[in-house]
Amino acid sequence: MRVLVIGRGGREHAIVWKLSQSPKVSKLFCAPGNGGIATLAECVPITELQFEEISTFAKENAIDYVMVAPDDPLAAGLVDHLEANGIACFGPRANAAIIEGSKVFMKQLLKKYNIPTAAYESFTDYESALAYLRSQKAPIVIKADGLAAGKGVTVAQTMEEAEAALSDIMVDQVFGKSGASVVIEEFLTGQEMSLLAFVDGSTVRLMVPSQDHKPIFDGDKGPNTGGMGTYSPLPHVPDSIVQEALKNIIQPTADAMVSEGRPFKGVLYGGLILTPDGVKTIEFNARFGDPETQVILPRLKTDLMDIMLSINNGTLAEQPIEWSDEAAVCVIVASPGYPASYPKGLPITGLEDVKNALVFHAGTAVENGQIVTNGGRVLGITGLGKDIVEAREKAYSIVDRIHFEGKHYRTDIALKALK
């Protein structure tokens, strides 16, 4: 099969890497791809929201299957567009991808079907939102309704911080149209867990759980990012908790989407929190997580192409899925200044010396034969081992060998799993 992957980040590099191992895949393309993806697939200069160009390329190049990886084109309806043009593809249609594209929709869905989540109110008017906020207490969570590259959520520790976040979203419109509505949500305490699942409507098949680290600095300090590192498995989270999440959250959500006439087919990502009152939902995403994918796919033993095709065919329930017992730890190496403004074009050295780890390119490009930085999150270094300790040691040993000016990374990825 000739397969086209849509996207340009570390998640897409991991997906391309996994698909390159499939005997079913004869040729891989990626639009637009990045410097690392170019070693495994032919990169195509088409961006994620150029729907007509994507479908034209697919037809002219006899593409058998398109894998839509990022959130923006899913929410905007790329799957609908490709299907309308007779092109087989992977990912939820727009009416299902809304579970990520609108936090207000997601919260209303969970409330309607009694699926555990934090108490909340939503607003389209700034003054009403501000009045409600002032009736609450900190800490409190402020969320832009729409997509914001993982940065539209503020966990405010003070009311001053909360009011500033609300003003940024609704008055200054720092996230554009994504901030036309906001969700103001109670702050929940507990361990967080990312629980992704393959879904073909009603059938839900869990992936191995993982844990992300969103804030930019060690000790979960500083502003939220798209994710500074992940690890899997979670030794401190018993399987009974995972099964509780499946029974009370993931499966009921898939069923709710079917009931709403929005059957979800693709990867459903549950961002969950383990509270004293049980597992609750923080968020849902409509695709593989980034950087969760960089620790999940290295543990997948089954051909990813087989799983994706089974979702298209509605045969996921019969599809065998095997996972490795290995542990995986991914450390994100970011540009100086991220998640605010950052430079691009910084030469990266040391990549040729990497052994005993996987290097997934998140924000890189090739200039005059040299790999350079081209994004906020630049590389995801994934170490594999018999346990978290070994995997972590491998990942950080590679991080130390790769250099570019001002590189930044957290030094405490997966430490929670060792306590």
Secondary structure, DSSP 8 states (H G I E B T S, - for coil): -EEEEEE-SHHHHHHHHHHTT-TT-SEEEEEE--TTGGGTSEE-S--TT-HHHHHHHHHHTT--EEEE-SHHHHHHTHHHHHHHTT--EES--HHHHHHHH-HHHHHHHHHHTT--B--EEEES-HHHHHHHHTTS-SSEEEEESS--TT--EEEESSHHHHHHHHHHHHTS-TTGGGGSSEEEEE---SEEEEEEEEEESS-EEE---BEE--EEEGGGEEEE-S-SEEEE--TTS-HHHHHHHIIIIIHHHHHHHHHTT---EEEEEEEEEEETTEEEEEEEESS--TTTHHHHGGGB-S-HHHHHHHHHHT-GGG----B-S-EEEEEEEE-TTTTS------B-B-GGG--SSEEEESSEEEETTEEEE-SSEEEEEEEEESSHHHHHHHHHHHHTT-B-TT-B--S-TTGGGG-
